[in-house]
Amino acid sequence: MTTPKMKPCPTCKDTDNLNVFTYDSGWRHVECVKCNYLGPGCGTIASAIRRHNSDQDTGRPSNSPDEVTS
């Protein structure tokens, strides 16, 4: 399965420094290592990227407490 292409960082607009990191808890987040942006937590890499992209499309801020998905 191919992962979706990540949209630019909403904070610094960079694309080269975006990565998906997996934390000890198992949650995956899109993060920008240039400006420390942290995307919403999701259960899979593909879900984290899709959610990051969706938030960019809607202008919704990341990490809203009611927005964490698995």
mmCIF file of the N, C-alpha and C atoms, coordinates in Angstrom:
data_MODEL
# 
_entry.id   MODEL 
# 
loop_
_atom_site.group_PDB 
_atom_site.id 
_atom_site.type_symbol 
_atom_site.label_atom_id 
_atom_site.label_alt_id 
_atom_site.label_comp_id 
_atom_site.label_asym_id 
_atom_site.label_entity_id 
_atom_site.label_seq_id 
_atom_site.pdbx_PDB_ins_code 
_atom_site.Cartn_x 
_atom_site.Cartn_y 
_atom_site.Cartn_z 
_atom_site.occupancy 
_atom_site.B_iso_or_equiv 
_atom_site.pdbx_formal_charge 
_atom_site.auth_seq_id 
_atom_site.auth_comp_id 
_atom_site.auth_asym_id 
_atom_site.auth_atom_id 
_atom_site.pdbx_PDB_model_num 
ATOM 1   N N  . MET A 1 1  ? 0.832   -1.186 0.000  1.00 0.00 ? 1  MET A N  1 
ATOM 2   C CA . MET A 1 1  ? 0.000   0.000  0.000  1.00 0.00 ? 1  MET A CA 1 
ATOM 3   C C  . MET A 1 1  ? 0.875   1.247  0.000  1.00 0.00 ? 1  MET A C  1 
ATOM 4   N N  . THR A 1 2  ? 0.570   2.154  -0.856 1.00 0.00 ? 2  THR A N  1 
ATOM 5   C CA . THR A 1 2  ? 1.329   3.399  -0.910 1.00 0.00 ? 2  THR A CA 1 
ATOM 6   C C  . THR A 1 2  ? 0.729   4.428  0.039  1.00 0.00 ? 2  THR A C  1 
ATOM 7   N N  . THR A 1 3  ? 1.596   5.180  0.649  1.00 0.00 ? 3  THR A N  1 
ATOM 8   C CA . THR A 1 3  ? 1.116   6.236  1.540  1.00 0.00 ? 3  THR A CA 1 
ATOM 9   C C  . THR A 1 3  ? 0.839   7.494  0.732  1.00 0.00 ? 3  THR A C  1 
ATOM 10  N N  . PRO A 1 4  ? -0.136  8.293  1.159  1.00 0.00 ? 4  PRO A N  1 
ATOM 11  C CA . PRO A 1 4  ? -0.433  9.534  0.434  1.00 0.00 ? 4  PRO A CA 1 
ATOM 12  C C  . PRO A 1 4  ? 0.729   10.517 0.528  1.00 0.00 ? 4  PRO A C  1 
ATOM 13  N N  . LYS A 1 5  ? 0.814   11.403 -0.435 1.00 0.00 ? 5  LYS A N  1 
ATOM 14  C CA . LYS A 1 5  ? 1.820   12.459 -0.408 1.00 0.00 ? 5  LYS A CA 1 
ATOM 15  C C  . LYS A 1 5  ? 1.393   13.503 0.624  1.00 0.00 ? 5  LYS A C  1 
ATOM 16  N N  . MET A 1 6  ? 2.337   13.945 1.448  1.00 0.00 ? 6  MET A N  1 
ATOM 17  C CA . MET A 1 6  ? 2.025   14.923 2.482  1.00 0.00 ? 6  MET A CA 1 
ATOM 18  C C  . MET A 1 6  ? 1.966   16.339 1.922  1.00 0.00 ? 6  MET A C  1 
ATOM 19  N N  . LYS A 1 7  ? 0.956   17.066 2.360  1.00 0.00 ? 7  LYS A N  1 
ATOM 20  C CA . LYS A 1 7  ? 0.858   18.480 2.004  1.00 0.00 ? 7  LYS A CA 1 
ATOM 21  C C  . LYS A 1 7  ? 1.852   19.256 2.853  1.00 0.00 ? 7  LYS A C  1 
ATOM 22  N N  . PRO A 1 8  ? 2.195   20.485 2.457  1.00 0.00 ? 8  PRO A N  1 
ATOM 23  C CA . PRO A 1 8  ? 3.201   21.260 3.199  1.00 0.00 ? 8  PRO A CA 1 
ATOM 24  C C  . PRO A 1 8  ? 2.820   21.496 4.658  1.00 0.00 ? 8  PRO A C  1 
ATOM 25  N N  . CYS A 1 9  ? 3.820   21.771 5.449  1.00 0.00 ? 9  CYS A N  1 
ATOM 26  C CA . CYS A 1 9  ? 3.629   22.108 6.856  1.00 0.00 ? 9  CYS A CA 1 
ATOM 27  C C  . CYS A 1 9  ? 2.761   23.368 6.948  1.00 0.00 ? 9  CYS A C  1 
ATOM 28  N N  . PRO A 1 10 ? 1.736   23.368 7.791  1.00 0.00 ? 10 PRO A N  1 
ATOM 29  C CA . PRO A 1 10 ? 0.871   24.542 7.898  1.00 0.00 ? 10 PRO A CA 1 
ATOM 30  C C  . PRO A 1 10 ? 1.552   25.728 8.577  1.00 0.00 ? 10 PRO A C  1 
ATOM 31  N N  . THR A 1 11 ? 2.636   25.483 9.287  1.00 0.00 ? 11 THR A N  1 
ATOM 32  C CA . THR A 1 11 ? 3.327   26.546 10.013 1.00 0.00 ? 11 THR A CA 1 
ATOM 33  C C  . THR A 1 11 ? 4.397   27.219 9.164  1.00 0.00 ? 11 THR A C  1 
ATOM 34  N N  . CYS A 1 12 ? 5.300   26.415 8.578  1.00 0.00 ? 12 CYS A N  1 
ATOM 35  C CA . CYS A 1 12 ? 6.425   27.010 7.837  1.00 0.00 ? 12 CYS A CA 1 
ATOM 36  C C  . CYS A 1 12 ? 6.339   26.767 6.328  1.00 0.00 ? 12 CYS A C  1 
ATOM 37  N N  . LYS A 1 13 ? 5.326   26.000 5.889  1.00 0.00 ? 13 LYS A N  1 
ATOM 38  C CA . LYS A 1 13 ? 5.088   25.705 4.464  1.00 0.00 ? 13 LYS A CA 1 
ATOM 39  C C  . LYS A 1 13 ? 6.157   24.832 3.825  1.00 0.00 ? 13 LYS A C  1 
ATOM 40  N N  . ASP A 1 14 ? 7.022   24.233 4.610  1.00 0.00 ? 14 ASP A N  1 
ATOM 41  C CA . ASP A 1 14 ? 8.082   23.371 4.105  1.00 0.00 ? 14 ASP A CA 1 
ATOM 42  C C  . ASP A 1 14 ? 7.534   21.973 3.806  1.00 0.00 ? 14 ASP A C  1 
ATOM 43  N N  . THR A 1 15 ? 8.107   21.303 2.842  1.00 0.00 ? 15 THR A N  1 
ATOM 44  C CA . THR A 1 15 ? 7.715   19.923 2.556  1.00 0.00 ? 15 THR A CA 1 
ATOM 45  C C  . THR A 1 15 ? 8.865   18.949 2.789  1.00 0.00 ? 15 THR A C  1 
ATOM 46  N N  . ASP A 1 16 ? 10.092  19.426 2.705  1.00 0.00 ? 16 ASP A N  1 
ATOM 47  C CA . ASP A 1 16 ? 11.255  18.553 2.816  1.00 0.00 ? 16 ASP A CA 1 
ATOM 48  C C  . ASP A 1 16 ? 11.502  18.035 4.228  1.00 0.00 ? 16 ASP A C  1 
ATOM 49  N N  . ASN A 1 17 ? 10.995  18.722 5.230  1.00 0.00 ? 17 ASN A N  1 
ATOM 50  C CA . ASN A 1 17 ? 11.274  18.349 6.614  1.00 0.00 ? 17 ASN A CA 1 
ATOM 51  C C  . ASN A 1 17 ? 10.094  17.697 7.318  1.00 0.00 ? 17 ASN A C  1 
ATOM 52  N N  . LEU A 1 18 ? 9.094   17.263 6.557  1.00 0.00 ? 18 LEU A N  1 
ATOM 53  C CA . LEU A 1 18 ? 7.957   16.557 7.135  1.00 0.00 ? 18 LEU A CA 1 
ATOM 54  C C  . LEU A 1 18 ? 8.239   15.059 7.172  1.00 0.00 ? 18 LEU A C  1 
ATOM 55  N N  . ASN A 1 19 ? 7.950   14.434 8.306  1.00 0.00 ? 19 ASN A N  1 
ATOM 56  C CA . ASN A 1 19 ? 8.123   13.000 8.475  1.00 0.00 ? 19 ASN A CA 1 
ATOM 57  C C  . ASN A 1 19 ? 6.994   12.480 9.344  1.00 0.00 ? 19 ASN A C  1 
ATOM 58  N N  . VAL A 1 20 ? 6.786   11.184 9.309  1.00 0.00 ? 20 VAL A N  1 
ATOM 59  C CA . VAL A 1 20 ? 5.835   10.555 10.224 1.00 0.00 ? 20 VAL A CA 1 
ATOM 60  C C  . VAL A 1 20 ? 6.654   9.826  11.281 1.00 0.00 ? 20 VAL A C  1 
ATOM 61  N N  . PHE A 1 21 ? 6.381   10.147 12.528 1.00 0.00 ? 21 PHE A N  1 
ATOM 62  C CA . PHE A 1 21 ? 7.072   9.515  13.645 1.00 0.00 ? 21 PHE A CA 1 
ATOM 63  C C  . PHE A 1 21 ? 6.091   8.663  14.428 1.00 0.00 ? 21 PHE A C  1 
ATOM 64  N N  . THR A 1 22 ? 6.576   7.539  14.930 1.00 0.00 ? 22 THR A N  1 
ATOM 65  C CA . THR A 1 22 ? 5.775   6.654  15.767 1.00 0.00 ? 22 THR A CA 1 
ATOM 66  C C  . THR A 1 22 ? 6.297   6.751  17.192 1.00 0.00 ? 22 THR A C  1 
ATOM 67  N N  . TYR A 1 23 ? 5.400   7.070  18.115 1.00 0.00 ? 23 TYR A N  1 
ATOM 68  C CA . TYR A 1 23 ? 5.766   7.208  19.515 1.00 0.00 ? 23 TYR A CA 1 
ATOM 69  C C  . TYR A 1 23 ? 5.639   5.868  20.233 1.00 0.00 ? 23 TYR A C  1 
ATOM 70  N N  . ASP A 1 24 ? 6.191   5.775  21.433 1.00 0.00 ? 24 ASP A N  1 
ATOM 71  C CA . ASP A 1 24 ? 6.137   4.542  22.218 1.00 0.00 ? 24 ASP A CA 1 
ATOM 72  C C  . ASP A 1 24 ? 4.703   4.077  22.444 1.00 0.00 ? 24 ASP A C  1 
ATOM 73  N N  . SER A 1 25 ? 3.779   5.014  22.477 1.00 0.00 ? 25 SER A N  1 
ATOM 74  C CA . SER A 1 25 ? 2.373   4.679  22.687 1.00 0.00 ? 25 SER A CA 1 
ATOM 75  C C  . SER A 1 25 ? 1.748   4.014  21.459 1.00 0.00 ? 25 SER A C  1 
ATOM 76  N N  . GLY A 1 26 ? 2.444   4.095  20.317 1.00 0.00 ? 26 GLY A N  1 
ATOM 77  C CA . GLY A 1 26 ? 1.924   3.524  19.078 1.00 0.00 ? 26 GLY A CA 1 
ATOM 78  C C  . GLY A 1 26 ? 1.270   4.549  18.162 1.00 0.00 ? 26 GLY A C  1 
ATOM 79  N N  . TRP A 1 27 ? 1.014   5.747  18.669 1.00 0.00 ? 27 TRP A N  1 
ATOM 80  C CA . TRP A 1 27 ? 0.417   6.790  17.833 1.00 0.00 ? 27 TRP A CA 1 
ATOM 81  C C  . TRP A 1 27 ? 1.436   7.295  16.830 1.00 0.00 ? 27 TRP A C  1 
ATOM 82  N N  . ARG A 1 28 ? 0.937   7.593  15.621 1.00 0.00 ? 28 ARG A N  1 
ATOM 83  C CA . ARG A 1 28 ? 1.782   8.171  14.573 1.00 0.00 ? 28 ARG A CA 1 
ATOM 84  C C  . ARG A 1 28 ? 1.357   9.615  14.360 1.00 0.00 ? 28 ARG A C  1 
ATOM 85  N N  . HIS A 1 29 ? 2.344   10.487 14.155 1.00 0.00 ? 29 HIS A N  1 
ATOM 86  C CA . HIS A 1 29 ? 2.105   11.910 13.936 1.00 0.00 ? 29 HIS A CA 1 
ATOM 87  C C  . HIS A 1 29 ? 2.948   12.393 12.769 1.00 0.00 ? 29 HIS A C  1 
ATOM 88  N N  . VAL A 1 30 ? 2.376   13.260 11.928 1.00 0.00 ? 30 VAL A N  1 
ATOM 89  C CA . VAL A 1 30 ? 3.172   13.982 10.945 1.00 0.00 ? 30 VAL A CA 1 
ATOM 90  C C  . VAL A 1 30 ? 3.830   15.115 11.721 1.00 0.00 ? 30 VAL A C  1 
ATOM 91  N N  . GLU A 1 31 ? 5.138   15.235 11.564 1.00 0.00 ? 31 GLU A N  1 
ATOM 92  C CA . GLU A 1 31 ? 5.880   16.283 12.256 1.00 0.00 ? 31 GLU A CA 1 
ATOM 93  C C  . GLU A 1 31 ? 6.812   16.994 11.291 1.00 0.00 ? 31 GLU A C  1 
ATOM 94  N N  . CYS A 1 32 ? 7.042   18.263 11.563 1.00 0.00 ? 32 CYS A N  1 
ATOM 95  C CA . CYS A 1 32 ? 8.019   19.048 10.804 1.00 0.00 ? 32 CYS A CA 1 
ATOM 96  C C  . CYS A 1 32 ? 9.224   19.267 11.706 1.00 0.00 ? 32 CYS A C  1 
ATOM 97  N N  . VAL A 1 33 ? 10.372  18.766 11.279 1.00 0.00 ? 33 VAL A N  1 
ATOM 98  C CA . VAL A 1 33 ? 11.566  18.909 12.096 1.00 0.00 ? 33 VAL A CA 1 
ATOM 99  C C  . VAL A 1 33 ? 12.190  20.297 11.953 1.00 0.00 ? 33 VAL A C  1 
ATOM 100 N N  . LYS A 1 34 ? 11.675  21.091 11.022 1.00 0.00 ? 34 LYS A N  1 
ATOM 101 C CA . LYS A 1 34 ? 12.179  22.455 10.849 1.00 0.00 ? 34 LYS A CA 1 
ATOM 102 C C  . LYS A 1 34 ? 11.554  23.401 11.879 1.00 0.00 ? 34 LYS A C  1 
ATOM 103 N N  . CYS A 1 35 ? 10.235  23.306 12.073 1.00 0.00 ? 35 CYS A N  1 
ATOM 104 C CA . CYS A 1 35 ? 9.549   24.266 12.945 1.00 0.00 ? 35 CYS A CA 1 
ATOM 105 C C  . CYS A 1 35 ? 8.857   23.604 14.145 1.00 0.00 ? 35 CYS A C  1 
ATOM 106 N N  . ASN A 1 36 ? 8.971   22.273 14.264 1.00 0.00 ? 36 ASN A N  1 
ATOM 107 C CA . ASN A 1 36 ? 8.383   21.503 15.371 1.00 0.00 ? 36 ASN A CA 1 
ATOM 108 C C  . ASN A 1 36 ? 6.870   21.390 15.319 1.00 0.00 ? 36 ASN A C  1 
ATOM 109 N N  . TYR A 1 37 ? 6.264   21.563 14.146 1.00 0.00 ? 37 TYR A N  1 
ATOM 110 C CA . TYR A 1 37 ? 4.835   21.304 13.980 1.00 0.00 ? 37 TYR A CA 1 
ATOM 111 C C  . TYR A 1 37 ? 4.566   19.852 14.335 1.00 0.00 ? 37 TYR A C  1 
ATOM 112 N N  . LEU A 1 38 ? 3.452   19.599 15.038 1.00 0.00 ? 38 LEU A N  1 
ATOM 113 C CA . LEU A 1 38 ? 3.044   18.250 15.399 1.00 0.00 ? 38 LEU A CA 1 
ATOM 114 C C  . LEU A 1 38 ? 1.614   18.051 14.946 1.00 0.00 ? 38 LEU A C  1 
ATOM 115 N N  . GLY A 1 39 ? 1.420   17.117 14.022 1.00 0.00 ? 39 GLY A N  1 
ATOM 116 C CA . GLY A 1 39 ? 0.092   16.823 13.513 1.00 0.00 ? 39 GLY A CA 1 
ATOM 117 C C  . GLY A 1 39 ? -0.693  15.941 14.462 1.00 0.00 ? 39 GLY A C  1 
ATOM 118 N N  . PRO A 1 40 ? -1.948  15.674 14.134 1.00 0.00 ? 40 PRO A N  1 
ATOM 119 C CA . PRO A 1 40 ? -2.797  14.856 14.996 1.00 0.00 ? 40 PRO A CA 1 
ATOM 120 C C  . PRO A 1 40 ? -2.315  13.405 15.071 1.00 0.00 ? 40 PRO A C  1 
ATOM 121 N N  . GLY A 1 41 ? -2.579  12.771 16.187 1.00 0.00 ? 41 GLY A N  1 
ATOM 122 C CA . GLY A 1 41 ? -2.189  11.382 16.388 1.00 0.00 ? 41 GLY A CA 1 
ATOM 123 C C  . GLY A 1 41 ? -3.178  10.427 15.752 1.00 0.00 ? 41 GLY A C  1 
ATOM 124 N N  . CYS A 1 42 ? -2.662  9.426  15.072 1.00 0.00 ? 42 CYS A N  1 
ATOM 125 C CA . CYS A 1 42 ? -3.494  8.413  14.423 1.00 0.00 ? 42 CYS A CA 1 
ATOM 126 C C  . CYS A 1 42 ? -2.854  7.044  14.615 1.00 0.00 ? 42 CYS A C  1 
ATOM 127 N N  . GLY A 1 43 ? -3.629  6.006  14.365 1.00 0.00 ? 43 GLY A N  1 
ATOM 128 C CA . GLY A 1 43 ? -3.160  4.651  14.577 1.00 0.00 ? 43 GLY A CA 1 
ATOM 129 C C  . GLY A 1 43 ? -2.257  4.092  13.503 1.00 0.00 ? 43 GLY A C  1 
ATOM 130 N N  . THR A 1 44 ? -2.318  4.647  12.285 1.00 0.00 ? 44 THR A N  1 
ATOM 131 C CA . THR A 1 44 ? -1.470  4.158  11.193 1.00 0.00 ? 44 THR A CA 1 
ATOM 132 C C  . THR A 1 44 ? -0.770  5.330  10.521 1.00 0.00 ? 44 THR A C  1 
ATOM 133 N N  . ILE A 1 45 ? 0.293   5.024  9.800  1.00 0.00 ? 45 ILE A N  1 
ATOM 134 C CA . ILE A 1 45 ? 1.020   6.066  9.077  1.00 0.00 ? 45 ILE A CA 1 
ATOM 135 C C  . ILE A 1 45 ? 0.120   6.705  8.026  1.00 0.00 ? 45 ILE A C  1 
ATOM 136 N N  . ALA A 1 46 ? -0.588  5.882  7.264  1.00 0.00 ? 46 ALA A N  1 
ATOM 137 C CA . ALA A 1 46 ? -1.461  6.415  6.213  1.00 0.00 ? 46 ALA A CA 1 
ATOM 138 C C  . ALA A 1 46 ? -2.554  7.301  6.812  1.00 0.00 ? 46 ALA A C  1 
ATOM 139 N N  . SER A 1 47 ? -3.119  6.903  7.947  1.00 0.00 ? 47 SER A N  1 
ATOM 140 C CA . SER A 1 47 ? -4.153  7.714  8.597  1.00 0.00 ? 47 SER A CA 1 
ATOM 141 C C  . SER A 1 47 ? -3.592  9.046  9.074  1.00 0.00 ? 47 SER A C  1 
ATOM 142 N N  . ALA A 1 48 ? -2.383  9.033  9.611  1.00 0.00 ? 48 ALA A N  1 
ATOM 143 C CA . ALA A 1 48 ? -1.758  10.279 10.074 1.00 0.00 ? 48 ALA A CA 1 
ATOM 144 C C  . ALA A 1 48 ? -1.547  11.238 8.909  1.00 0.00 ? 48 ALA A C  1 
ATOM 145 N N  . ILE A 1 49 ? -1.114  10.726 7.774  1.00 0.00 ? 49 ILE A N  1 
ATOM 146 C CA . ILE A 1 49 ? -0.901  11.581 6.596  1.00 0.00 ? 49 ILE A CA 1 
ATOM 147 C C  . ILE A 1 49 ? -2.233  12.085 6.059  1.00 0.00 ? 49 ILE A C  1 
ATOM 148 N N  . ARG A 1 50 ? -3.222  11.196 5.950  1.00 0.00 ? 50 ARG A N  1 
ATOM 149 C CA . ARG A 1 50 ? -4.541  11.630 5.459  1.00 0.00 ? 50 ARG A CA 1 
ATOM 150 C C  . ARG A 1 50 ? -5.137  12.693 6.359  1.00 0.00 ? 50 ARG A C  1 
ATOM 151 N N  . ARG A 1 51 ? -5.002  12.518 7.660  1.00 0.00 ? 51 ARG A N  1 
ATOM 152 C CA . ARG A 1 51 ? -5.552  13.496 8.607  1.00 0.00 ? 51 ARG A CA 1 
ATOM 153 C C  . ARG A 1 51 ? -4.817  14.827 8.507  1.00 0.00 ? 51 ARG A C  1 
ATOM 154 N N  . HIS A 1 52 ? -3.498  14.782 8.403  1.00 0.00 ? 52 HIS A N  1 
ATOM 155 C CA . HIS A 1 52 ? -2.702  15.997 8.209  1.00 0.00 ? 52 HIS A CA 1 
ATOM 156 C C  . HIS A 1 52 ? -3.171  16.725 6.956  1.00 0.00 ? 52 HIS A C  1 
ATOM 157 N N  . ASN A 1 53 ? -3.313  15.988 5.863  1.00 0.00 ? 53 ASN A N  1 
ATOM 158 C CA . ASN A 1 53 ? -3.752  16.594 4.599  1.00 0.00 ? 53 ASN A CA 1 
ATOM 159 C C  . ASN A 1 53 ? -5.163  17.163 4.713  1.00 0.00 ? 53 ASN A C  1 
ATOM 160 N N  . SER A 1 54 ? -6.044  16.437 5.366  1.00 0.00 ? 54 SER A N  1 
ATOM 161 C CA . SER A 1 54 ? -7.423  16.893 5.541  1.00 0.00 ? 54 SER A CA 1 
ATOM 162 C C  . SER A 1 54 ? -7.476  18.180 6.350  1.00 0.00 ? 54 SER A C  1 
ATOM 163 N N  . ASP A 1 55 ? -6.669  18.243 7.406  1.00 0.00 ? 55 ASP A N  1 
ATOM 164 C CA . ASP A 1 55 ? -6.630  19.463 8.220  1.00 0.00 ? 55 ASP A CA 1 
ATOM 165 C C  . ASP A 1 55 ? -6.138  20.652 7.405  1.00 0.00 ? 55 ASP A C  1 
ATOM 166 N N  . GLN A 1 56 ? -5.213  20.408 6.477  1.00 0.00 ? 56 GLN A N  1 
ATOM 167 C CA . GLN A 1 56 ? -4.712  21.506 5.644  1.00 0.00 ? 56 GLN A CA 1 
ATOM 168 C C  . GLN A 1 56 ? -5.810  21.986 4.690  1.00 0.00 ? 56 GLN A C  1 
ATOM 169 N N  . ASP A 1 57 ? -6.609  21.052 4.190  1.00 0.00 ? 57 ASP A N  1 
ATOM 170 C CA . ASP A 1 57 ? -7.700  21.402 3.272  1.00 0.00 ? 57 ASP A CA 1 
ATOM 171 C C  . ASP A 1 57 ? -8.802  22.198 3.962  1.00 0.00 ? 57 ASP A C  1 
ATOM 172 N N  . THR A 1 58 ? -9.089  21.854 5.217  1.00 0.00 ? 58 THR A N  1 
ATOM 173 C CA . THR A 1 58 ? -10.200 22.494 5.924  1.00 0.00 ? 58 THR A CA 1 
ATOM 174 C C  . THR A 1 58 ? -9.770  23.678 6.770  1.00 0.00 ? 58 THR A C  1 
ATOM 175 N N  . GLY A 1 59 ? -8.474  23.831 6.976  1.00 0.00 ? 59 GLY A N  1 
ATOM 176 C CA . GLY A 1 59 ? -7.980  24.911 7.822  1.00 0.00 ? 59 GLY A CA 1 
ATOM 177 C C  . GLY A 1 59 ? -8.173  24.630 9.299  1.00 0.00 ? 59 GLY A C  1 
ATOM 178 N N  . ARG A 1 60 ? -8.507  23.386 9.635  1.00 0.00 ? 60 ARG A N  1 
ATOM 179 C CA . ARG A 1 60 ? -8.738  22.991 11.024 1.00 0.00 ? 60 ARG A CA 1 
ATOM 180 C C  . ARG A 1 60 ? -7.400  22.883 11.746 1.00 0.00 ? 60 ARG A C  1 
ATOM 181 N N  . PRO A 1 61 ? -7.313  23.412 12.958 1.00 0.00 ? 61 PRO A N  1 
ATOM 182 C CA . PRO A 1 61 ? -6.061  23.275 13.708 1.00 0.00 ? 61 PRO A CA 1 
ATOM 183 C C  . PRO A 1 61 ? -5.819  21.827 14.097 1.00 0.00 ? 61 PRO A C  1 
ATOM 184 N N  . SER A 1 62 ? -4.585  21.419 14.137 1.00 0.00 ? 62 SER A N  1 
ATOM 185 C CA . SER A 1 62 ? -4.238  20.051 14.520 1.00 0.00 ? 62 SER A CA 1 
ATOM 186 C C  . SER A 1 62 ? -4.291  19.886 16.021 1.00 0.00 ? 62 SER A C  1 
ATOM 187 N N  . ASN A 1 63 ? -4.397  18.623 16.436 1.00 0.00 ? 63 ASN A N  1 
ATOM 188 C CA . ASN A 1 63 ? -4.345  18.224 17.835 1.00 0.00 ? 63 ASN A CA 1 
ATOM 189 C C  . ASN A 1 63 ? -5.496  18.729 18.684 1.00 0.00 ? 63 ASN A C  1 
ATOM 190 N N  . SER A 1 64 ? -6.658  18.969 18.088 1.00 0.00 ? 64 SER A N  1 
ATOM 191 C CA . SER A 1 64 ? -7.834  19.254 18.896 1.00 0.00 ? 64 SER A CA 1 
ATOM 192 C C  . SER A 1 64 ? -8.133  18.003 19.709 1.00 0.00 ? 64 SER A C  1 
ATOM 193 N N  . PRO A 1 65 ? -8.439  18.132 20.997 1.00 0.00 ? 65 PRO A N  1 
ATOM 194 C CA . PRO A 1 65 ? -8.626  16.939 21.830 1.00 0.00 ? 65 PRO A CA 1 
ATOM 195 C C  . PRO A 1 65 ? -9.690  15.990 21.294 1.00 0.00 ? 65 PRO A C  1 
ATOM 196 N N  . ASP A 1 66 ? -10.741 16.506 20.654 1.00 0.00 ? 66 ASP A N  1 
ATOM 197 C CA . ASP A 1 66 ? -11.804 15.644 20.157 1.00 0.00 ? 66 ASP A CA 1 
ATOM 198 C C  . ASP A 1 66 ? -11.519 15.130 18.757 1.00 0.00 ? 66 ASP A C  1 
ATOM 199 N N  . GLU A 1 67 ? -10.331 15.371 18.238 1.00 0.00 ? 67 GLU A N  1 
ATOM 200 C CA . GLU A 1 67 ? -10.035 15.024 16.861 1.00 0.00 ? 67 GLU A CA 1 
ATOM 201 C C  . GLU A 1 67 ? -9.045  13.868 16.728 1.00 0.00 ? 67 GLU A C  1 
ATOM 202 N N  . VAL A 1 68 ? -8.613  13.252 17.803 1.00 0.00 ? 68 VAL A N  1 
ATOM 203 C CA . VAL A 1 68 ? -7.647  12.151 17.717 1.00 0.00 ? 68 VAL A CA 1 
ATOM 204 C C  . VAL A 1 68 ? -8.363  10.929 17.139 1.00 0.00 ? 68 VAL A C  1 
ATOM 205 N N  . THR A 1 69 ? -7.753  10.327 16.108 1.00 0.00 ? 69 THR A N  1 
ATOM 206 C CA . THR A 1 69 ? -8.361  9.176  15.452 1.00 0.00 ? 69 THR A CA 1 
ATOM 207 C C  . THR A 1 69 ? -7.432  7.992  15.497 1.00 0.00 ? 69 THR A C  1 
ATOM 208 N N  . SER A 1 70 ? -7.974  6.830  15.299 1.00 0.00 ? 70 SER A N  1 
ATOM 209 C CA . SER A 1 70 ? -7.133  5.626  15.279 1.00 0.00 ? 70 SER A CA 1 
ATOM 210 C C  . SER A 1 70 ? -6.962  5.127  13.866 1.00 0.00 ? 70 SER A C  1 
# 
